[in-house]
Amino acid sequence: MALEHTIAYLLLGGNLGDRKKNLELAIQLLNDEAGEVISVSSIYETAAWGKEDQPDFLNQAISLSTNFTALELLDKALEIEQKLGRIRKEKWGERLIDIDLILFGEEIINVEGKLHIPHPHMQNRRFVMKPLAEIAPNVIHPVFGKTILEIAENILDNLEVNKL
């Protein structure tokens, strides 16, 4: 029996090394190892959030058709981060690559200390919502019952997010 495919939305980011190349490599590895990349947003540049004394980030949202479970996809994303040289030093610190699972189909998942879907802070972060609204404007947030575009247009975050 074939496993059902789920559309997952991920946010990629990084602020060290060749930022664009790291995004490209992450997308290629996700496509090769986790499912089929369906759509890719523009690249956005954003000042660091949470810990401001570091280089600007590049961020990009993707949608991925996968037959992995959400936890399997998270594990694969962490494995890809490691392959690309990510070293976790501090929360919100600088990094070569970051792969966050934002939405997983219409699922609501809470695995304490490991995974929360939808991402619990997505609606508060312009650097997540702007690229996500570009590729998934009509997707309904499973908790708020609003479209991604509606949430993005009403976000209170003032951080500047610029399309490259």
Secondary structure, DSSP 8 states (H G I E B T S, - for coil): -----EEEEEEEEE-SSSHHHHHHHHHHHHHHHT-EEEEE---EEE--SSS-SS--EEEEEEEEEE-S-HHHHHHHHHHHHHHTT----STT---S-EEEEEEETT--EEETTTEEES-TTGGG-HHHHHHHHHH-TT-B-TTT-SBHHHHHHT------EEE-
